[in-house]
């Protein structure tokens, strides 16, 4: 199973938590930050050879490095995959060549596996011709941590789909799900591709009530149902096209429209992924629609909405262009411990160059930062991610010293990760040799209110105790879908027994015992990190009973 990969142990940058999932299984609460929000540019793109116009969100590794893509720039002007170190050094991992042998113009966010390989899509490039302005029909690609890129699949623009604008969703069976904007019956597809490059179409949109032109990545529930949005189609007409839908795709390929947008005063044109809570409610944005103030094109400046599992939609906020923003971006919303929602707008705000906003459960919206379009960046399009200290991170398409976009950090937002503190007991025996240590760990943790649960059966589980770190691969745990979850085996020469059991609503017990572990150098208080890869992770310092 692929996911953001991370380690909460960097002296240079706090661990980054993925925005698209609940980011909620954390062991110790960060203190709310009361300072006024301040923006810091971590990197300003130059265009060539380092890239230009980043539209994708960020993904972080266990050392605090950030990874993403730019649509343009690089050696051939077709975009890049980059890495940004905690010290602000940018490295180009791959510069897309375009043409028949490579992709071009990566818009979507990356995903990463536990080995550090990155996966994504390009909207253009490849050997097949698609309609202008595309120079190809797009691709699915893999980039290793050393920067070796392999195109896994080239779209033809026909029945298989064409021009994917979004990132991939790791499937529970190790494959990938995604959407294409065009192809299929002409209005986009939902597809599945294996790591070996075999692609299959799960659904082709018809531009009727079912929707058309999906431009957002997918999410998946425990039953294997996929959920997403289409920017057009549906039962209502908006501006010579449909207003868009929220849909569900069952494992058997049956598509169900959960909601068809109506246009002002409702939203229209949803182009961002959905966020879910534990009750099954969906949260998202529409790029247009809402209250028509006359200052935004298309009959409205966009909305934030909530959709119940039964299909009842509520508009939580209607944007007004100034000062709150216009056109929420292409990334998902981010929820904190108090169920506040955070996001970005691509335009509007005080200076007309976009904003970062916060929306309370009661519907009160506040602008955390308005971009000027100057050195600080402008026109953010991607979603936010957060670290354990409450800092928010993302990119802007334009602005910066060279006007090619920036990677930024926003501090002092008051963001608190959605989790509760826990109590832990830890006993360690270091052993006479470096590989003869042992430990026993007992802990309680509580998921945040916005978390949609954990899935140890299908996701890797990373555990750090002091100087010892291990990752239990995906598929290693046994148990039922609802738990308890058990693992007993050997990982890299270390004998491990791990159990995770739910004890109440969002409440769990975690126990672990290890033999033959290298714990050399471990001292009190002992840092303990647990990451159920896929969005849930946390760390705490534990006073341990240590025996030499």
Secondary structure as a PSIPRED ss2 file (coil, helix, strand):
# PSIPRED VFORMAT (PSIPRED V4.0)

   1 X C   1.000  0.000  0.000
   2 X C   1.000  0.000  0.000
   3 X C   1.000  0.000  0.000
   4 X C   1.000  0.000  0.000
   5 X C   1.000  0.000  0.000
   6 X C   1.000  0.000  0.000
   7 X C   1.000  0.000  0.000
   8 X C   1.000  0.000  0.000
   9 X C   1.000  0.000  0.000
  10 X C   1.000  0.000  0.000
  11 X C   1.000  0.000  0.000
  12 X C   1.000  0.000  0.000
  13 X C   1.000  0.000  0.000
  14 X C   1.000  0.000  0.000
  15 X C   1.000  0.000  0.000
  16 X E   0.000  0.000  1.000
  17 X E   0.000  0.000  1.000
  18 X C   1.000  0.000  0.000
  19 X C   1.000  0.000  0.000
  20 X C   1.000  0.000  0.000
  21 X C   1.000  0.000  0.000
  22 X C   1.000  0.000  0.000
  23 X C   1.000  0.000  0.000
  24 X C   1.000  0.000  0.000
  25 X C   1.000  0.000  0.000
  26 X C   1.000  0.000  0.000
  27 X C   1.000  0.000  0.000
  28 X C   1.000  0.000  0.000
  29 X C   1.000  0.000  0.000
  30 X C   1.000  0.000  0.000
  31 X C   1.000  0.000  0.000
  32 X C   1.000  0.000  0.000
  33 X C   1.000  0.000  0.000
  34 X C   1.000  0.000  0.000
  35 X C   1.000  0.000  0.000
  36 X C   1.000  0.000  0.000
  37 X C   1.000  0.000  0.000
  38 X E   0.000  0.000  1.000
  39 X E   0.000  0.000  1.000
  40 X E   0.000  0.000  1.000
  41 X E   0.000  0.000  1.000
  42 X E   0.000  0.000  1.000
  43 X E   0.000  0.000  1.000
  44 X E   0.000  0.000  1.000
  45 X C   1.000  0.000  0.000
  46 X C   1.000  0.000  0.000
  47 X E   0.000  0.000  1.000
  48 X C   1.000  0.000  0.000
  49 X C   1.000  0.000  0.000
  50 X C   1.000  0.000  0.000
  51 X E   0.000  0.000  1.000
  52 X E   0.000  0.000  1.000
  53 X C   1.000  0.000  0.000
  54 X C   1.000  0.000  0.000
  55 X C   1.000  0.000  0.000
  56 X C   1.000  0.000  0.000
  57 X C   1.000  0.000  0.000
  58 X C   1.000  0.000  0.000
  59 X E   0.000  0.000  1.000
  60 X E   0.000  0.000  1.000
  61 X C   1.000  0.000  0.000
  62 X C   1.000  0.000  0.000
  63 X C   1.000  0.000  0.000
  64 X C   1.000  0.000  0.000
  65 X C   1.000  0.000  0.000
  66 X E   0.000  0.000  1.000
  67 X E   0.000  0.000  1.000
  68 X E   0.000  0.000  1.000
  69 X E   0.000  0.000  1.000
  70 X E   0.000  0.000  1.000
  71 X C   1.000  0.000  0.000
  72 X E   0.000  0.000  1.000
  73 X E   0.000  0.000  1.000
  74 X C   1.000  0.000  0.000
  75 X C   1.000  0.000  0.000
  76 X C   1.000  0.000  0.000
  77 X C   1.000  0.000  0.000
  78 X E   0.000  0.000  1.000
  79 X C   1.000  0.000  0.000
  80 X E   0.000  0.000  1.000
  81 X E   0.000  0.000  1.000
  82 X E   0.000  0.000  1.000
  83 X E   0.000  0.000  1.000
  84 X E   0.000  0.000  1.000
  85 X C   1.000  0.000  0.000
  86 X C   1.000  0.000  0.000
  87 X C   1.000  0.000  0.000
  88 X C   1.000  0.000  0.000
  89 X C   1.000  0.000  0.000
  90 X E   0.000  0.000  1.000
  91 X E   0.000  0.000  1.000
  92 X E   0.000  0.000  1.000
  93 X E   0.000  0.000  1.000
  94 X E   0.000  0.000  1.000
  95 X E   0.000  0.000  1.000
  96 X C   1.000  0.000  0.000
  97 X C   1.000  0.000  0.000
  98 X C   1.000  0.000  0.000
  99 X C   1.000  0.000  0.000
 100 X C   1.000  0.000  0.000
 101 X C   1.000  0.000  0.000
 102 X C   1.000  0.000  0.000
 103 X E   0.000  0.000  1.000
 104 X E   0.000  0.000  1.000
 105 X C   1.000  0.000  0.000
 106 X C   1.000  0.000  0.000
 107 X C   1.000  0.000  0.000
 108 X C   1.000  0.000  0.000
 109 X C   1.000  0.000  0.000
 110 X C   1.000  0.000  0.000
 111 X E   0.000  0.000  1.000
 112 X E   0.000  0.000  1.000
 113 X C   1.000  0.000  0.000
 114 X C   1.000  0.000  0.000
 115 X C   1.000  0.000  0.000
 116 X C   1.000  0.000  0.000
 117 X C   1.000  0.000  0.000
 118 X E   0.000  0.000  1.000
 119 X E   0.000  0.000  1.000
 120 X E   0.000  0.000  1.000
 121 X E   0.000  0.000  1.000
 122 X E   0.000  0.000  1.000
 123 X C   1.000  0.000  0.000
 124 X E   0.000  0.000  1.000
 125 X E   0.000  0.000  1.000
 126 X C   1.000  0.000  0.000
 127 X C   1.000  0.000  0.000
 128 X C   1.000  0.000  0.000
 129 X C   1.000  0.000  0.000
 130 X C   1.000  0.000  0.000
 131 X C   1.000  0.000  0.000
 132 X C   1.000  0.000  0.000
 133 X C   1.000  0.000  0.000
 134 X C   1.000  0.000  0.000
 135 X C   1.000  0.000  0.000
 136 X C   1.000  0.000  0.000
 137 X C   1.000  0.000  0.000
 138 X C   1.000  0.000  0.000
 139 X E   0.000  0.000  1.000
 140 X E   0.000  0.000  1.000
 141 X E   0.000  0.000  1.000
 142 X E   0.000  0.000  1.000
 143 X E   0.000  0.000  1.000
 144 X C   1.000  0.000  0.000
 145 X C   1.000  0.000  0.000
 146 X C   1.000  0.000  0.000
 147 X C   1.000  0.000  0.000
 148 X C   1.000  0.000  0.000
 149 X E   0.000  0.000  1.000
 150 X E   0.000  0.000  1.000
 151 X E   0.000  0.000  1.000
 152 X E   0.000  0.000  1.000
 153 X E   0.000  0.000  1.000
 154 X E   0.000  0.000  1.000
 155 X C   1.000  0.000  0.000
 156 X C   1.000  0.000  0.000
 157 X C   1.000  0.000  0.000
 158 X C   1.000  0.000  0.000
 159 X C   1.000  0.000  0.000
 160 X C   1.000  0.000  0.000
 161 X C   1.000  0.000  0.000
 162 X E   0.000  0.000  1.000
 163 X C   1.000  0.000  0.000
 164 X C   1.000  0.000  0.000
 165 X C   1.000  0.000  0.000
 166 X C   1.000  0.000  0.000
 167 X C   1.000  0.000  0.000
 168 X C   1.000  0.000  0.000
 169 X E   0.000  0.000  1.000
 170 X E   0.000  0.000  1.000
 171 X C   1.000  0.000  0.000
 172 X C   1.000  0.000  0.000
 173 X C   1.000  0.000  0.000
 174 X C   1.000  0.000  0.000
 175 X C   1.000  0.000  0.000
 176 X E   0.000  0.000  1.000
 177 X E   0.000  0.000  1.000
 178 X E   0.000  0.000  1.000
 179 X E   0.000  0.000  1.000
 180 X E   0.000  0.000  1.000
 181 X C   1.000  0.000  0.000
 182 X E   0.000  0.000  1.000
 183 X C   1.000  0.000  0.000
 184 X C   1.000  0.000  0.000
 185 X C   1.000  0.000  0.000
 186 X C   1.000  0.000  0.000
 187 X C   1.000  0.000  0.000
 188 X C   1.000  0.000  0.000
 189 X E   0.000  0.000  1.000
 190 X E   0.000  0.000  1.000
 191 X E   0.000  0.000  1.000
 192 X E   0.000  0.000  1.000
 193 X E   0.000  0.000  1.000
 194 X C   1.000  0.000  0.000
 195 X C   1.000  0.000  0.000
 196 X C   1.000  0.000  0.000
 197 X C   1.000  0.000  0.000
 198 X C   1.000  0.000  0.000
 199 X E   0.000  0.000  1.000
 200 X E   0.000  0.000  1.000
 201 X E   0.000  0.000  1.000
 202 X E   0.000  0.000  1.000
 203 X E   0.000  0.000  1.000
 204 X E   0.000  0.000  1.000
 205 X C   1.000  0.000  0.000
 206 X C   1.000  0.000  0.000
 207 X C   1.000  0.000  0.000
 208 X E   0.000  0.000  1.000
 209 X C   1.000  0.000  0.000
 210 X C   1.000  0.000  0.000
 211 X E   0.000  0.000  1.000
 212 X E   0.000  0.000  1.000
 213 X C   1.000  0.000  0.000
 214 X C   1.000  0.000  0.000
 215 X C   1.000  0.000  0.000
 216 X C   1.000  0.000  0.000
 217 X C   1.000  0.000  0.000
 218 X C   1.000  0.000  0.000
 219 X E   0.000  0.000  1.000
 220 X E   0.000  0.000  1.000
 221 X C   1.000  0.000  0.000
 222 X C   1.000  0.000  0.000
 223 X C   1.000  0.000  0.000
 224 X C   1.000  0.000  0.000
 225 X C   1.000  0.000  0.000
 226 X E   0.000  0.000  1.000
 227 X E   0.000  0.000  1.000
 228 X E   0.000  0.000  1.000
 229 X E   0.000  0.000  1.000
 230 X E   0.000  0.000  1.000
 231 X C   1.000  0.000  0.000
 232 X E   0.000  0.000  1.000
 233 X C   1.000  0.000  0.000
 234 X C   1.000  0.000  0.000
 235 X C   1.000  0.000  0.000
 236 X C   1.000  0.000  0.000
 237 X E   0.000  0.000  1.000
 238 X E   0.000  0.000  1.000
 239 X C   1.000  0.000  0.000
 240 X C   1.000  0.000  0.000
 241 X E   0.000  0.000  1.000
 242 X E   0.000  0.000  1.000
 243 X C   1.000  0.000  0.000
 244 X C   1.000  0.000  0.000
 245 X E   0.000  0.000  1.000
 246 X E   0.000  0.000  1.000
 247 X E   0.000  0.000  1.000
 248 X E   0.000  0.000  1.000
 249 X E   0.000  0.000  1.000
 250 X C   1.000  0.000  0.000
 251 X C   1.000  0.000  0.000
 252 X C   1.000  0.000  0.000
 253 X C   1.000  0.000  0.000
 254 X C   1.000  0.000  0.000
 255 X E   0.000  0.000  1.000
 256 X E   0.000  0.000  1.000
 257 X E   0.000  0.000  1.000
 258 X E   0.000  0.000  1.000
 259 X E   0.000  0.000  1.000
 260 X E   0.000  0.000  1.000
 261 X C   1.000  0.000  0.000
 262 X C   1.000  0.000  0.000
 263 X C   1.000  0.000  0.000
 264 X C   1.000  0.000  0.000
 265 X C   1.000  0.000  0.000
 266 X C   1.000  0.000  0.000
 267 X E   0.000  0.000  1.000
 268 X E   0.000  0.000  1.000
 269 X C   1.000  0.000  0.000
 270 X C   1.000  0.000  0.000
 271 X C   1.000  0.000  0.000
 272 X C   1.000  0.000  0.000
 273 X C   1.000  0.000  0.000
 274 X C   1.000  0.000  0.000
 275 X E   0.000  0.000  1.000
 276 X E   0.000  0.000  1.000
 277 X C   1.000  0.000  0.000
 278 X C   1.000  0.000  0.000
 279 X C   1.000  0.000  0.000
 280 X C   1.000  0.000  0.000
 281 X C   1.000  0.000  0.000
 282 X E   0.000  0.000  1.000
 283 X E   0.000  0.000  1.000
 284 X E   0.000  0.000  1.000
 285 X E   0.000  0.000  1.000
 286 X E   0.000  0.000  1.000
 287 X C   1.000  0.000  0.000
 288 X E   0.000  0.000  1.000
 289 X E   0.000  0.000  1.000
 290 X C   1.000  0.000  0.000
 291 X C   1.000  0.000  0.000
 292 X C   1.000  0.000  0.000
 293 X C   1.000  0.000  0.000
 294 X C   1.000  0.000  0.000
 295 X C   1.000  0.000  0.000
 296 X C   1.000  0.000  0.000
 297 X C   1.000  0.000  0.000
 298 X C   1.000  0.000  0.000
 299 X C   1.000  0.000  0.000
 300 X C   1.000  0.000  0.000
 301 X C   1.000  0.000  0.000
 302 X C   1.000  0.000  0.000
 303 X E   0.000  0.000  1.000
 304 X E   0.000  0.000  1.000
 305 X E   0.000  0.000  1.000
 306 X E   0.000  0.000  1.000
 307 X E   0.000  0.000  1.000
 308 X C   1.000  0.000  0.000
 309 X C   1.000  0.000  0.000
 310 X C   1.000  0.000  0.000
 311 X C   1.000  0.000  0.000
 312 X C   1.000  0.000  0.000
 313 X E   0.000  0.000  1.000
 314 X E   0.000  0.000  1.000
 315 X E   0.000  0.000  1.000
 316 X E   0.000  0.000  1.000
 317 X E   0.000  0.000  1.000
 318 X E   0.000  0.000  1.000
 319 X C   1.000  0.000  0.000
 320 X C   1.000  0.000  0.000
 321 X E   0.000  0.000  1.000
 322 X C   1.000  0.000  0.000
 323 X C   1.000  0.000  0.000
 324 X C   1.000  0.000  0.000
 325 X E   0.000  0.000  1.000
 326 X E   0.000  0.000  1.000
 327 X E   0.000  0.000  1.000
 328 X E   0.000  0.000  1.000
 329 X C   1.000  0.000  0.000
 330 X C   1.000  0.000  0.000
 331 X C   1.000  0.000  0.000
 332 X C   1.000  0.000  0.000
 333 X C   1.000  0.000  0.000
 334 X E   0.000  0.000  1.000
 335 X E   0.000  0.000  1.000
 336 X C   1.000  0.000  0.000
 337 X C   1.000  0.000  0.000
 338 X C   1.000  0.000  0.000
 339 X C   1.000  0.000  0.000
 340 X C   1.000  0.000  0.000
 341 X E   0.000  0.000  1.000
 342 X E   0.000  0.000  1.000
 343 X E   0.000  0.000  1.000
 344 X E   0.000  0.000  1.000
 345 X E   0.000  0.000  1.000
 346 X E   0.000  0.000  1.000
 347 X E   0.000  0.000  1.000
 348 X E   0.000  0.000  1.000
 349 X C   1.000  0.000  0.000
 350 X C   1.000  0.000  0.000
 351 X C   1.000  0.000  0.000
 352 X C   1.000  0.000  0.000
 353 X E   0.000  0.000  1.000
 354 X C   1.000  0.000  0.000
 355 X E   0.000  0.000  1.000
 356 X E   0.000  0.000  1.000
 357 X E   0.000  0.000  1.000
 358 X E   0.000  0.000  1.000
 359 X E   0.000  0.000  1.000
 360 X C   1.000  0.000  0.000
 361 X C   1.000  0.000  0.000
 362 X C   1.000  0.000  0.000
 363 X C   1.000  0.000  0.000
 364 X C   1.000  0.000  0.000
 365 X E   0.000  0.000  1.000
 366 X E   0.000  0.000  1.000
 367 X E   0.000  0.000  1.000
 368 X E   0.000  0.000  1.000
 369 X E   0.000  0.000  1.000
 370 X E   0.000  0.000  1.000
 371 X C   1.000  0.000  0.000
 372 X C   1.000  0.000  0.000
 373 X C   1.000  0.000  0.000
 374 X C   1.000  0.000  0.000
 375 X C   1.000  0.000  0.000
 376 X C   1.000  0.000  0.000
 377 X C   1.000  0.000  0.000
 378 X E   0.000  0.000  1.000
 379 X C   1.000  0.000  0.000
 380 X C   1.000  0.000  0.000
 381 X C   1.000  0.000  0.000
 382 X C   1.000  0.000  0.000
 383 X C   1.000  0.000  0.000
 384 X C   1.000  0.000  0.000
 385 X E   0.000  0.000  1.000
 386 X E   0.000  0.000  1.000
 387 X E   0.000  0.000  1.000
 388 X C   1.000  0.000  0.000
 389 X C   1.000  0.000  0.000
 390 X C   1.000  0.000  0.000
 391 X C   1.000  0.000  0.000
 392 X E   0.000  0.000  1.000
 393 X E   0.000  0.000  1.000
 394 X E   0.000  0.000  1.000
 395 X E   0.000  0.000  1.000
 396 X E   0.000  0.000  1.000
 397 X C   1.000  0.000  0.000
 398 X E   0.000  0.000  1.000
 399 X C   1.000  0.000  0.000
 400 X C   1.000  0.000  0.000
 401 X C   1.000  0.000  0.000
 402 X C   1.000  0.000  0.000
 403 X C   1.000  0.000  0.000
 404 X C   1.000  0.000  0.000
 405 X C   1.000  0.000  0.000
 406 X E   0.000  0.000  1.000
 407 X E   0.000  0.000  1.000
 408 X E   0.000  0.000  1.000
 409 X E   0.000  0.000  1.000
 410 X E   0.000  0.000  1.000
 411 X E   0.000  0.000  1.000
 412 X C   1.000  0.000  0.000
 413 X C   1.000  0.000  0.000
 414 X C   1.000  0.000  0.000
 415 X C   1.000  0.000  0.000
 416 X C   1.000  0.000  0.000
 417 X C   1.000  0.000  0.000
 418 X C   1.000  0.000  0.000
 419 X E   0.000  0.000  1.000
 420 X E   0.000  0.000  1.000
 421 X C   1.000  0.000  0.000
 422 X C   1.000  0.000  0.000
 423 X C   1.000  0.000  0.000
 424 X E   0.000  0.000  1.000
 425 X E   0.000  0.000  1.000
 426 X E   0.000  0.000  1.000
 427 X E   0.000  0.000  1.000
 428 X E   0.000  0.000  1.000
 429 X E   0.000  0.000  1.000
 430 X C   1.000  0.000  0.000
 431 X C   1.000  0.000  0.000
 432 X C   1.000  0.000  0.000
 433 X C   1.000  0.000  0.000
 434 X C   1.000  0.000  0.000
 435 X C   1.000  0.000  0.000
 436 X C   1.000  0.000  0.000
 437 X E   0.000  0.000  1.000
 438 X E   0.000  0.000  1.000
 439 X E   0.000  0.000  1.000
 440 X E   0.000  0.000  1.000
 441 X E   0.000  0.000  1.000
 442 X E   0.000  0.000  1.000
 443 X E   0.000  0.000  1.000
 444 X E   0.000  0.000  1.000
 445 X E   0.000  0.000  1.000
 446 X E   0.000  0.000  1.000
 447 X E   0.000  0.000  1.000
 448 X C   1.000  0.000  0.000
 449 X C   1.000  0.000  0.000
 450 X C   1.000  0.000  0.000
 451 X C   1.000  0.000  0.000
 452 X C   1.000  0.000  0.000
 453 X C   1.000  0.000  0.000
 454 X C   1.000  0.000  0.000
 455 X C   1.000  0.000  0.000
 456 X C   1.000  0.000  0.000
 457 X C   1.000  0.000  0.000
 458 X C   1.000  0.000  0.000
 459 X C   1.000  0.000  0.000
 460 X C   1.000  0.000  0.000
 461 X E   0.000  0.000  1.000
 462 X E   0.000  0.000  1.000
 463 X E   0.000  0.000  1.000
 464 X E   0.000  0.000  1.000
 465 X E   0.000  0.000  1.000
 466 X C   1.000  0.000  0.000
 467 X C   1.000  0.000  0.000
 468 X E   0.000  0.000  1.000
 469 X E   0.000  0.000  1.000
 470 X E   0.000  0.000  1.000
 471 X E   0.000  0.000  1.000
 472 X E   0.000  0.000  1.000
 473 X C   1.000  0.000  0.000
 474 X C   1.000  0.000  0.000
 475 X C   1.000  0.000  0.000
 476 X C   1.000  0.000  0.000
 477 X C   1.000  0.000  0.000
 478 X E   0.000  0.000  1.000
 479 X E   0.000  0.000  1.000
 480 X C   1.000  0.000  0.000
 481 X C   1.000  0.000  0.000
 482 X C   1.000  0.000  0.000
 483 X C   1.000  0.000  0.000
 484 X C   1.000  0.000  0.000
 485 X E   0.000  0.000  1.000
 486 X E   0.000  0.000  1.000
 487 X E   0.000  0.000  1.000
 488 X E   0.000  0.000  1.000
 489 X E   0.000  0.000  1.000
 490 X E   0.000  0.000  1.000
 491 X E   0.000  0.000  1.000
 492 X C   1.000  0.000  0.000
 493 X C   1.000  0.000  0.000
 494 X E   0.000  0.000  1.000
 495 X E   0.000  0.000  1.000
 496 X E   0.000  0.000  1.000
 497 X E   0.000  0.000  1.000
 498 X E   0.000  0.000  1.000
 499 X E   0.000  0.000  1.000
 500 X E   0.000  0.000  1.000
 501 X E   0.000  0.000  1.000
 502 X E   0.000  0.000  1.000
 503 X E   0.000  0.000  1.000
 504 X E   0.000  0.000  1.000
 505 X C   1.000  0.000  0.000
 506 X C   1.000  0.000  0.000
 507 X E   0.000  0.000  1.000
 508 X E   0.000  0.000  1.000
 509 X E   0.000  0.000  1.000
 510 X E   0.000  0.000  1.000
 511 X E   0.000  0.000  1.000
 512 X E   0.000  0.000  1.000
 513 X E   0.000  0.000  1.000
 514 X E   0.000  0.000  1.000
 515 X E   0.000  0.000  1.000
 516 X E   0.000  0.000  1.000
 517 X E   0.000  0.000  1.000
 518 X C   1.000  0.000  0.000
 519 X C   1.000  0.000  0.000
 520 X C   1.000  0.000  0.000
 521 X C   1.000  0.000  0.000
 522 X C   1.000  0.000  0.000
 523 X C   1.000  0.000  0.000
 524 X C   1.000  0.000  0.000
 525 X C   1.000  0.000  0.000
 526 X E   0.000  0.000  1.000
 527 X E   0.000  0.000  1.000
 528 X E   0.000  0.000  1.000
 529 X E   0.000  0.000  1.000
 530 X E   0.000  0.000  1.000
 531 X E   0.000  0.000  1.000
 532 X E   0.000  0.000  1.000
 533 X C   1.000  0.000  0.000
 534 X C   1.000  0.000  0.000
 535 X C   1.000  0.000  0.000
 536 X E   0.000  0.000  1.000
 537 X E   0.000  0.000  1.000
 538 X E   0.000  0.000  1.000
 539 X E   0.000  0.000  1.000
 540 X E   0.000  0.000  1.000
 541 X E   0.000  0.000  1.000
 542 X E   0.000  0.000  1.000
 543 X C   1.000  0.000  0.000
 544 X C   1.000  0.000  0.000
 545 X E   0.000  0.000  1.000
 546 X E   0.000  0.000  1.000
 547 X E   0.000  0.000  1.000
 548 X C   1.000  0.000  0.000
